[in-house]
């Protein structure tokens, strides 16, 4: 099978496990980030998902035109506020990983 790796665009999967009793607050805090992020010029995809296997887990699947656009997104005040002020109150654990898409 032929494939190539898109080394320009960046895909991010950001997973968060809510603290006990904090899932709804976490989902609301993350959902509040969606409208502005989707308006960013480098944003291709920005969707929030809830786990079917664990009620406390949520994940963003994000795609940006390149690393620079992703880095600009991460530097935005709303994102920095979430990670530094909101997340410590609502999140038990998190994992953020970036990828390049394989195109088959």
FENNORMO-V57761 format. One record per backbone hydrogen bond with DSSP energy under -1.0 kcal/mol. CO is the residue of the C=O (numbers start at 1). NH is the residue of the N-H. If there is no record, write none. Layout:
[[CO/NH] [CO/NH]]
This chain:
[[4/103] [5/7] [10/64] [11/99] [12/62] [13/97] [14/60] [15/95] [16/58] [17/92] [17/93] [19/22] [22/26] [23/27] [24/28] [25/29] [26/30] [27/31] [28/32] [30/33] [31/34] [33/37] [34/38] [37/40] [40/43] [42/65] [45/63] [47/61] [49/59] [54/57] [56/18] [57/51] [58/16] [59/49] [60/14] [61/47] [62/12] [63/44] [63/45] [64/10] [66/70] [67/71] [68/72] [69/73] [70/74] [71/75] [73/76] [76/80] [77/81] [78/82] [79/83] [80/84] [81/85] [81/86] [82/87] [86/89] [86/90] [87/91] [90/19] [93/17] [95/15] [97/13] [99/11] [101/6] [103/4]]
